Amino acid sequence: MLGHASKAMTLDTYADLFDDDLDAVAISLDTAKTRSDALP
């Protein structure tokens, strides 16, 4: 979603920005990815 090859890369890059909300960020990224995969 941010141009990274995987969610893990995005989280590894930006995790320090979201220390308190890392689980919520991971869930949000996964949801966004799932929705984009479902688009025609």
mmCIF entry with sequence, helices, sheets and N, C-alpha, C, O atoms, coordinates in Angstrom:
data_MODEL
# 
_entry.id   MODEL 
# 
_entity.id                         1 
_entity.type                       polymer 
_entity.pdbx_number_of_molecules   1 
# 
_entity_poly.entity_id                      1 
_entity_poly.type                           'polypeptide(L)' 
_entity_poly.nstd_linkage                   no 
_entity_poly.nstd_monomer                   no 
_entity_poly.pdbx_seq_one_letter_code       MLGHASKAMTLDTYADLFDDDLDAVAISLDTAKTRSDALP 
_entity_poly.pdbx_seq_one_letter_code_can   MLGHASKAMTLDTYADLFDDDLDAVAISLDTAKTRSDALP 
_entity_poly.pdbx_strand_id                 A 
# 
loop_
_entity_poly_seq.entity_id 
_entity_poly_seq.num 
_entity_poly_seq.mon_id 
_entity_poly_seq.hetero 
1 1  MET n 
1 2  LEU n 
1 3  GLY n 
1 4  HIS n 
1 5  ALA n 
1 6  SER n 
1 7  LYS n 
1 8  ALA n 
1 9  MET n 
1 10 THR n 
1 11 LEU n 
1 12 ASP n 
1 13 THR n 
1 14 TYR n 
1 15 ALA n 
1 16 ASP n 
1 17 LEU n 
1 18 PHE n 
1 19 ASP n 
1 20 ASP n 
1 21 ASP n 
1 22 LEU n 
1 23 ASP n 
1 24 ALA n 
1 25 VAL n 
1 26 ALA n 
1 27 ILE n 
1 28 SER n 
1 29 LEU n 
1 30 ASP n 
1 31 THR n 
1 32 ALA n 
1 33 LYS n 
1 34 THR n 
1 35 ARG n 
1 36 SER n 
1 37 ASP n 
1 38 ALA n 
1 39 LEU n 
1 40 PRO n 
# 
_struct_asym.id          A 
_struct_asym.entity_id   1 
# 
loop_
_struct_conf.conf_type_id 
_struct_conf.id 
_struct_conf.pdbx_PDB_helix_id 
_struct_conf.beg_label_comp_id 
_struct_conf.beg_label_asym_id 
_struct_conf.beg_label_seq_id 
_struct_conf.pdbx_beg_PDB_ins_code 
_struct_conf.end_label_comp_id 
_struct_conf.end_label_asym_id 
_struct_conf.end_label_seq_id 
_struct_conf.pdbx_end_PDB_ins_code 
_struct_conf.beg_auth_comp_id 
_struct_conf.beg_auth_asym_id 
_struct_conf.beg_auth_seq_id 
_struct_conf.end_auth_comp_id 
_struct_conf.end_auth_asym_id 
_struct_conf.end_auth_seq_id 
_struct_conf.pdbx_PDB_helix_class 
_struct_conf.details 
_struct_conf.pdbx_PDB_helix_length 
HELX_P HELX_P1 AA1 LYS A 7  ? TYR A 14 ? LYS A 7  TYR A 14 1 ? 8  
HELX_P HELX_P2 AA2 ALA A 15 ? ASP A 21 ? ALA A 15 ASP A 21 5 ? 7  
HELX_P HELX_P3 AA3 LEU A 22 ? ALA A 38 ? LEU A 22 ALA A 38 1 ? 17 
# 
_struct_conf_type.id          HELX_P 
_struct_conf_type.criteria    ? 
_struct_conf_type.reference   ? 
# 
loop_
_atom_site.group_PDB 
_atom_site.id 
_atom_site.type_symbol 
_atom_site.label_atom_id 
_atom_site.label_alt_id 
_atom_site.label_comp_id 
_atom_site.label_asym_id 
_atom_site.label_entity_id 
_atom_site.label_seq_id 
_atom_site.pdbx_PDB_ins_code 
_atom_site.Cartn_x 
_atom_site.Cartn_y 
_atom_site.Cartn_z 
_atom_site.occupancy 
_atom_site.B_iso_or_equiv 
_atom_site.pdbx_formal_charge 
_atom_site.auth_seq_id 
_atom_site.auth_comp_id 
_atom_site.auth_asym_id 
_atom_site.auth_atom_id 
_atom_site.pdbx_PDB_model_num 
ATOM 1   N N  . MET A 1 1  ? 0.820   -1.188 0.000   1.00 0.00 ? 1  MET A N  1 
ATOM 2   C CA . MET A 1 1  ? 0.000   0.000  0.000   1.00 0.00 ? 1  MET A CA 1 
ATOM 3   C C  . MET A 1 1  ? 0.871   1.261  0.000   1.00 0.00 ? 1  MET A C  1 
ATOM 4   O O  . MET A 1 1  ? 0.517   2.258  -0.630  1.00 0.00 ? 1  MET A O  1 
ATOM 5   N N  . LEU A 1 2  ? 1.960   1.221  0.675   1.00 0.00 ? 2  LEU A N  1 
ATOM 6   C CA . LEU A 1 2  ? 2.868   2.368  0.687   1.00 0.00 ? 2  LEU A CA 1 
ATOM 7   C C  . LEU A 1 2  ? 4.026   2.165  -0.284  1.00 0.00 ? 2  LEU A C  1 
ATOM 8   O O  . LEU A 1 2  ? 5.018   2.893  -0.247  1.00 0.00 ? 2  LEU A O  1 
ATOM 9   N N  . GLY A 1 3  ? 3.888   1.178  -1.142  1.00 0.00 ? 3  GLY A N  1 
ATOM 10  C CA . GLY A 1 3  ? 4.940   0.916  -2.107  1.00 0.00 ? 3  GLY A CA 1 
ATOM 11  C C  . GLY A 1 3  ? 5.951   -0.112 -1.649  1.00 0.00 ? 3  GLY A C  1 
ATOM 12  O O  . GLY A 1 3  ? 6.903   -0.407 -2.372  1.00 0.00 ? 3  GLY A O  1 
ATOM 13  N N  . HIS A 1 4  ? 5.765   -0.664 -0.460  1.00 0.00 ? 4  HIS A N  1 
ATOM 14  C CA . HIS A 1 4  ? 6.672   -1.695 0.028   1.00 0.00 ? 4  HIS A CA 1 
ATOM 15  C C  . HIS A 1 4  ? 6.238   -3.059 -0.489  1.00 0.00 ? 4  HIS A C  1 
ATOM 16  O O  . HIS A 1 4  ? 5.076   -3.265 -0.839  1.00 0.00 ? 4  HIS A O  1 
ATOM 17  N N  . ALA A 1 5  ? 7.172   -3.969 -0.529  1.00 0.00 ? 5  ALA A N  1 
ATOM 18  C CA . ALA A 1 5  ? 6.907   -5.310 -1.044  1.00 0.00 ? 5  ALA A CA 1 
ATOM 19  C C  . ALA A 1 5  ? 5.983   -6.116 -0.131  1.00 0.00 ? 5  ALA A C  1 
ATOM 20  O O  . ALA A 1 5  ? 5.326   -7.052 -0.585  1.00 0.00 ? 5  ALA A O  1 
ATOM 21  N N  . SER A 1 6  ? 5.928   -5.763 1.134   1.00 0.00 ? 6  SER A N  1 
ATOM 22  C CA . SER A 1 6  ? 5.096   -6.530 2.065   1.00 0.00 ? 6  SER A CA 1 
ATOM 23  C C  . SER A 1 6  ? 4.679   -5.663 3.242   1.00 0.00 ? 6  SER A C  1 
ATOM 24  O O  . SER A 1 6  ? 5.249   -4.600 3.491   1.00 0.00 ? 6  SER A O  1 
ATOM 25  N N  . LYS A 1 7  ? 3.661   -6.148 3.965   1.00 0.00 ? 7  LYS A N  1 
ATOM 26  C CA . LYS A 1 7  ? 3.236   -5.458 5.193   1.00 0.00 ? 7  LYS A CA 1 
ATOM 27  C C  . LYS A 1 7  ? 4.370   -5.453 6.206   1.00 0.00 ? 7  LYS A C  1 
ATOM 28  O O  . LYS A 1 7  ? 4.558   -4.483 6.941   1.00 0.00 ? 7  LYS A O  1 
ATOM 29  N N  . ALA A 1 8  ? 5.120   -6.542 6.237   1.00 0.00 ? 8  ALA A N  1 
ATOM 30  C CA . ALA A 1 8  ? 6.229   -6.636 7.200   1.00 0.00 ? 8  ALA A CA 1 
ATOM 31  C C  . ALA A 1 8  ? 7.243   -5.527 6.954   1.00 0.00 ? 8  ALA A C  1 
ATOM 32  O O  . ALA A 1 8  ? 7.751   -4.929 7.903   1.00 0.00 ? 8  ALA A O  1 
ATOM 33  N N  . MET A 1 9  ? 7.537   -5.251 5.701   1.00 0.00 ? 9  MET A N  1 
ATOM 34  C CA . MET A 1 9  ? 8.494   -4.184 5.375   1.00 0.00 ? 9  MET A CA 1 
ATOM 35  C C  . MET A 1 9  ? 7.967   -2.839 5.856   1.00 0.00 ? 9  MET A C  1 
ATOM 36  O O  . MET A 1 9  ? 8.711   -2.039 6.423   1.00 0.00 ? 9  MET A O  1 
ATOM 37  N N  . THR A 1 10 ? 6.673   -2.593 5.624   1.00 0.00 ? 10 THR A N  1 
ATOM 38  C CA . THR A 1 10 ? 6.070   -1.339 6.076   1.00 0.00 ? 10 THR A CA 1 
ATOM 39  C C  . THR A 1 10 ? 6.155   -1.229 7.593   1.00 0.00 ? 10 THR A C  1 
ATOM 40  O O  . THR A 1 10 ? 6.550   -0.190 8.124   1.00 0.00 ? 10 THR A O  1 
ATOM 41  N N  . LEU A 1 11 ? 5.782   -2.305 8.293   1.00 0.00 ? 11 LEU A N  1 
ATOM 42  C CA . LEU A 1 11 ? 5.834   -2.272 9.751   1.00 0.00 ? 11 LEU A CA 1 
ATOM 43  C C  . LEU A 1 11 ? 7.259   -2.135 10.258  1.00 0.00 ? 11 LEU A C  1 
ATOM 44  O O  . LEU A 1 11 ? 7.499   -1.414 11.227  1.00 0.00 ? 11 LEU A O  1 
ATOM 45  N N  . ASP A 1 12 ? 8.205   -2.806 9.628   1.00 0.00 ? 12 ASP A N  1 
ATOM 46  C CA . ASP A 1 12 ? 9.604   -2.685 10.045  1.00 0.00 ? 12 ASP A CA 1 
ATOM 47  C C  . ASP A 1 12 ? 10.099  -1.253 9.863   1.00 0.00 ? 12 ASP A C  1 
ATOM 48  O O  . ASP A 1 12 ? 10.886  -0.754 10.667  1.00 0.00 ? 12 ASP A O  1 
ATOM 49  N N  . THR A 1 13 ? 9.640   -0.605 8.813   1.00 0.00 ? 13 THR A N  1 
ATOM 50  C CA . THR A 1 13 ? 10.080  0.756  8.514   1.00 0.00 ? 13 THR A CA 1 
ATOM 51  C C  . THR A 1 13 ? 9.448   1.783  9.443   1.00 0.00 ? 13 THR A C  1 
ATOM 52  O O  . THR A 1 13 ? 10.118  2.708  9.903   1.00 0.00 ? 13 THR A O  1 
ATOM 53  N N  . TYR A 1 14 ? 8.158   1.620  9.717   1.00 0.00 ? 14 TYR A N  1 
ATOM 54  C CA . TYR A 1 14 ? 7.413   2.646  10.442  1.00 0.00 ? 14 TYR A CA 1 
ATOM 55  C C  . TYR A 1 14 ? 6.991   2.247  11.851  1.00 0.00 ? 14 TYR A C  1 
ATOM 56  O O  . TYR A 1 14 ? 6.295   3.019  12.510  1.00 0.00 ? 14 TYR A O  1 
ATOM 57  N N  . ALA A 1 15 ? 7.377   1.093  12.330  1.00 0.00 ? 15 ALA A N  1 
ATOM 58  C CA . ALA A 1 15 ? 6.913   0.595  13.630  1.00 0.00 ? 15 ALA A CA 1 
ATOM 59  C C  . ALA A 1 15 ? 7.247   1.550  14.770  1.00 0.00 ? 15 ALA A C  1 
ATOM 60  O O  . ALA A 1 15 ? 6.454   1.695  15.700  1.00 0.00 ? 15 ALA A O  1 
ATOM 61  N N  . ASP A 1 16 ? 8.389   2.194  14.716  1.00 0.00 ? 16 ASP A N  1 
ATOM 62  C CA . ASP A 1 16 ? 8.763   3.084  15.811  1.00 0.00 ? 16 ASP A CA 1 
ATOM 63  C C  . ASP A 1 16 ? 7.847   4.300  15.914  1.00 0.00 ? 16 ASP A C  1 
ATOM 64  O O  . ASP A 1 16 ? 7.811   4.962  16.951  1.00 0.00 ? 16 ASP A O  1 
ATOM 65  N N  . LEU A 1 17 ? 7.114   4.594  14.858  1.00 0.00 ? 17 LEU A N  1 
ATOM 66  C CA . LEU A 1 17 ? 6.167   5.695  14.893  1.00 0.00 ? 17 LEU A CA 1 
ATOM 67  C C  . LEU A 1 17 ? 4.879   5.328  15.626  1.00 0.00 ? 17 LEU A C  1 
ATOM 68  O O  . LEU A 1 17 ? 4.125   6.201  16.057  1.00 0.00 ? 17 LEU A O  1 
ATOM 69  N N  . PHE A 1 18 ? 4.639   4.022  15.760  1.00 0.00 ? 18 PHE A N  1 
ATOM 70  C CA . PHE A 1 18 ? 3.365   3.541  16.276  1.00 0.00 ? 18 PHE A CA 1 
ATOM 71  C C  . PHE A 1 18 ? 3.534   2.598  17.461  1.00 0.00 ? 18 PHE A C  1 
ATOM 72  O O  . PHE A 1 18 ? 2.789   1.626  17.583  1.00 0.00 ? 18 PHE A O  1 
ATOM 73  N N  . ASP A 1 19 ? 4.482   2.862  18.320  1.00 0.00 ? 19 ASP A N  1 
ATOM 74  C CA . ASP A 1 19 ? 4.758   1.943  19.427  1.00 0.00 ? 19 ASP A CA 1 
ATOM 75  C C  . ASP A 1 19 ? 3.508   1.513  20.187  1.00 0.00 ? 19 ASP A C  1 
ATOM 76  O O  . ASP A 1 19 ? 3.342   0.332  20.492  1.00 0.00 ? 19 ASP A O  1 
ATOM 77  N N  . ASP A 1 20 ? 2.640   2.454  20.491  1.00 0.00 ? 20 ASP A N  1 
ATOM 78  C CA . ASP A 1 20 ? 1.463   2.140  21.303  1.00 0.00 ? 20 ASP A CA 1 
ATOM 79  C C  . ASP A 1 20 ? 0.341   1.498  20.494  1.00 0.00 ? 20 ASP A C  1 
ATOM 80  O O  . ASP A 1 20 ? -0.538  0.854  21.066  1.00 0.00 ? 20 ASP A O  1 
ATOM 81  N N  . ASP A 1 21 ? 0.357   1.662  19.190  1.00 0.00 ? 21 ASP A N  1 
ATOM 82  C CA . ASP A 1 21 ? -0.761  1.212  18.366  1.00 0.00 ? 21 ASP A CA 1 
ATOM 83  C C  . ASP A 1 21 ? -0.334  0.213  17.292  1.00 0.00 ? 21 ASP A C  1 
ATOM 84  O O  . ASP A 1 21 ? -1.007  0.092  16.268  1.00 0.00 ? 21 ASP A O  1 
ATOM 85  N N  . LEU A 1 22 ? 0.754   -0.493 17.502  1.00 0.00 ? 22 LEU A N  1 
ATOM 86  C CA . LEU A 1 22 ? 1.294   -1.373 16.474  1.00 0.00 ? 22 LEU A CA 1 
ATOM 87  C C  . LEU A 1 22 ? 0.299   -2.441 16.034  1.00 0.00 ? 22 LEU A C  1 
ATOM 88  O O  . LEU A 1 22 ? 0.192   -2.717 14.839  1.00 0.00 ? 22 LEU A O  1 
ATOM 89  N N  . ASP A 1 23 ? -0.427  -3.044 16.962  1.00 0.00 ? 23 ASP A N  1 
ATOM 90  C CA . ASP A 1 23 ? -1.424  -4.053 16.594  1.00 0.00 ? 23 ASP A CA 1 
ATOM 91  C C  . ASP A 1 23 ? -2.526  -3.443 15.739  1.00 0.00 ? 23 ASP A C  1 
ATOM 92  O O  . ASP A 1 23 ? -2.942  -4.042 14.747  1.00 0.00 ? 23 ASP A O  1 
ATOM 93  N N  . ALA A 1 24 ? -2.999  -2.271 16.108  1.00 0.00 ? 24 ALA A N  1 
ATOM 94  C CA . ALA A 1 24 ? -4.053  -1.603 15.333  1.00 0.00 ? 24 ALA A CA 1 
ATOM 95  C C  . ALA A 1 24 ? -3.553  -1.247 13.937  1.00 0.00 ? 24 ALA A C  1 
ATOM 96  O O  . ALA A 1 24 ? -4.295  -1.366 12.962  1.00 0.00 ? 24 ALA A O  1 
ATOM 97  N N  . VAL A 1 25 ? -2.320  -0.818 13.837  1.00 0.00 ? 25 VAL A N  1 
ATOM 98  C CA . VAL A 1 25 ? -1.739  -0.495 12.530  1.00 0.00 ? 25 VAL A CA 1 
ATOM 99  C C  . VAL A 1 25 ? -1.652  -1.749 11.666  1.00 0.00 ? 25 VAL A C  1 
ATOM 100 O O  . VAL A 1 25 ? -2.000  -1.713 10.485  1.00 0.00 ? 25 VAL A O  1 
ATOM 101 N N  . ALA A 1 26 ? -1.197  -2.843 12.236  1.00 0.00 ? 26 ALA A N  1 
ATOM 102 C CA . ALA A 1 26 ? -1.082  -4.097 11.494  1.00 0.00 ? 26 ALA A CA 1 
ATOM 103 C C  . ALA A 1 26 ? -2.451  -4.559 10.999  1.00 0.00 ? 26 ALA A C  1 
ATOM 104 O O  . ALA A 1 26 ? -2.584  -4.992 9.855   1.00 0.00 ? 26 ALA A O  1 
ATOM 105 N N  . ILE A 1 27 ? -3.456  -4.470 11.848  1.00 0.00 ? 27 ILE A N  1 
ATOM 106 C CA . ILE A 1 27 ? -4.813  -4.863 11.459  1.00 0.00 ? 27 ILE A CA 1 
ATOM 107 C C  . ILE A 1 27 ? -5.334  -3.942 10.357  1.00 0.00 ? 27 ILE A C  1 
ATOM 108 O O  . ILE A 1 27 ? -5.946  -4.413 9.398   1.00 0.00 ? 27 ILE A O  1 
ATOM 109 N N  . SER A 1 28 ? -5.102  -2.655 10.482  1.00 0.00 ? 28 SER A N  1 
ATOM 110 C CA . SER A 1 28 ? -5.554  -1.702 9.473   1.00 0.00 ? 28 SER A CA 1 
ATOM 111 C C  . SER A 1 28 ? -4.882  -1.948 8.125   1.00 0.00 ? 28 SER A C  1 
ATOM 112 O O  . SER A 1 28 ? -5.540  -1.903 7.085   1.00 0.00 ? 28 SER A O  1 
ATOM 113 N N  . LEU A 1 29 ? -3.586  -2.204 8.140   1.00 0.00 ? 29 LEU A N  1 
ATOM 114 C CA . LEU A 1 29 ? -2.875  -2.498 6.894   1.00 0.00 ? 29 LEU A CA 1 
ATOM 115 C C  . LEU A 1 29 ? -3.384  -3.786 6.271   1.00 0.00 ? 29 LEU A C  1 
ATOM 116 O O  . LEU A 1 29 ? -3.564  -3.861 5.055   1.00 0.00 ? 29 LEU A O  1 
ATOM 117 N N  . ASP A 1 30 ? -3.613  -4.790 7.087   1.00 0.00 ? 30 ASP A N  1 
ATOM 118 C CA . ASP A 1 30 ? -4.124  -6.060 6.578   1.00 0.00 ? 30 ASP A CA 1 
ATOM 119 C C  . ASP A 1 30 ? -5.517  -5.880 5.973   1.00 0.00 ? 30 ASP A C  1 
ATOM 120 O O  . ASP A 1 30 ? -5.809  -6.430 4.911   1.00 0.00 ? 30 ASP A O  1 
ATOM 121 N N  . THR A 1 31 ? -6.366  -5.120 6.640   1.00 0.00 ? 31 THR A N  1 
ATOM 122 C CA . THR A 1 31 ? -7.721  -4.864 6.140   1.00 0.00 ? 31 THR A CA 1 
ATOM 123 C C  . THR A 1 31 ? -7.663  -4.115 4.809   1.00 0.00 ? 31 THR A C  1 
ATOM 124 O O  . THR A 1 31 ? -8.372  -4.465 3.865   1.00 0.00 ? 31 THR A O  1 
ATOM 125 N N  . ALA A 1 32 ? -6.829  -3.100 4.736   1.00 0.00 ? 32 ALA A N  1 
ATOM 126 C CA . ALA A 1 32 ? -6.700  -2.329 3.500   1.00 0.00 ? 32 ALA A CA 1 
ATOM 127 C C  . ALA A 1 32 ? -6.196  -3.214 2.367   1.00 0.00 ? 32 ALA A C  1 
ATOM 128 O O  . ALA A 1 32 ? -6.691  -3.119 1.243   1.00 0.00 ? 32 ALA A O  1 
ATOM 129 N N  . LYS A 1 33 ? -5.236  -4.059 2.642   1.00 0.00 ? 33 LYS A N  1 
ATOM 130 C CA . LYS A 1 33 ? -4.694  -4.970 1.631   1.00 0.00 ? 33 LYS A CA 1 
ATOM 131 C C  . LYS A 1 33 ? -5.761  -5.945 1.171   1.00 0.00 ? 33 LYS A C  1 
ATOM 132 O O  . LYS A 1 33 ? -5.898  -6.194 -0.027  1.00 0.00 ? 33 LYS A O  1 
ATOM 133 N N  . THR A 1 34 ? -6.517  -6.499 2.107   1.00 0.00 ? 34 THR A N  1 
ATOM 134 C CA . THR A 1 34 ? -7.571  -7.450 1.773   1.00 0.00 ? 34 THR A CA 1 
ATOM 135 C C  . THR A 1 34 ? -8.623  -6.782 0.889   1.00 0.00 ? 34 THR A C  1 
ATOM 136 O O  . THR A 1 34 ? -9.082  -7.374 -0.088  1.00 0.00 ? 34 THR A O  1 
ATOM 137 N N  . ARG A 1 35 ? -8.998  -5.570 1.225   1.00 0.00 ? 35 ARG A N  1 
ATOM 138 C CA . ARG A 1 35 ? -9.986  -4.832 0.424   1.00 0.00 ? 35 ARG A CA 1 
ATOM 139 C C  . ARG A 1 35 ? -9.457  -4.545 -0.970  1.00 0.00 ? 35 ARG A C  1 
ATOM 140 O O  . ARG A 1 35 ? -10.193 -4.667 -1.949  1.00 0.00 ? 35 ARG A O  1 
ATOM 141 N N  . SER A 1 36 ? -8.188  -4.163 -1.073  1.00 0.00 ? 36 SER A N  1 
ATOM 142 C CA . SER A 1 36 ? -7.639  -3.865 -2.399  1.00 0.00 ? 36 SER A CA 1 
ATOM 143 C C  . SER A 1 36 ? -7.509  -5.114 -3.238  1.00 0.00 ? 36 SER A C  1 
ATOM 144 O O  . SER A 1 36 ? -7.632  -5.047 -4.461  1.00 0.00 ? 36 SER A O  1 
ATOM 145 N N  . ASP A 1 37 ? -7.262  -6.259 -2.610  1.00 0.00 ? 37 ASP A N  1 
ATOM 146 C CA . ASP A 1 37 ? -7.196  -7.524 -3.341  1.00 0.00 ? 37 ASP A CA 1 
ATOM 147 C C  . ASP A 1 37 ? -8.566  -7.929 -3.883  1.00 0.00 ? 37 ASP A C  1 
ATOM 148 O O  . ASP A 1 37 ? -8.656  -8.640 -4.885  1.00 0.00 ? 37 ASP A O  1 
ATOM 149 N N  . ALA A 1 38 ? -9.629  -7.476 -3.221  1.00 0.00 ? 38 ALA A N  1 
ATOM 150 C CA . ALA A 1 38 ? -10.991 -7.847 -3.620  1.00 0.00 ? 38 ALA A CA 1 
ATOM 151 C C  . ALA A 1 38 ? -11.527 -6.982 -4.745  1.00 0.00 ? 38 ALA A C  1 
ATOM 152 O O  . ALA A 1 38 ? -12.552 -7.312 -5.342  1.00 0.00 ? 38 ALA A O  1 
ATOM 153 N N  . LEU A 1 39 ? -10.850 -5.876 -5.047  1.00 0.00 ? 39 LEU A N  1 
ATOM 154 C CA . LEU A 1 39 ? -11.308 -5.016 -6.130  1.00 0.00 ? 39 LEU A CA 1 
ATOM 155 C C  . LEU A 1 39 ? -11.079 -5.680 -7.481  1.00 0.00 ? 39 LEU A C  1 
ATOM 156 O O  . LEU A 1 39 ? -10.107 -6.409 -7.674  1.00 0.00 ? 39 LEU A O  1 
ATOM 157 N N  . PRO A 1 40 ? -11.994 -5.413 -8.414  1.00 0.00 ? 40 PRO A N  1 
ATOM 158 C CA . PRO A 1 40 ? -11.846 -6.034 -9.742  1.00 0.00 ? 40 PRO A CA 1 
ATOM 159 C C  . PRO A 1 40 ? -10.657 -5.513 -10.520 1.00 0.00 ? 40 PRO A C  1 
ATOM 160 O O  . PRO A 1 40 ? -10.418 -5.949 -11.647 1.00 0.00 ? 40 PRO A O  1 
# 
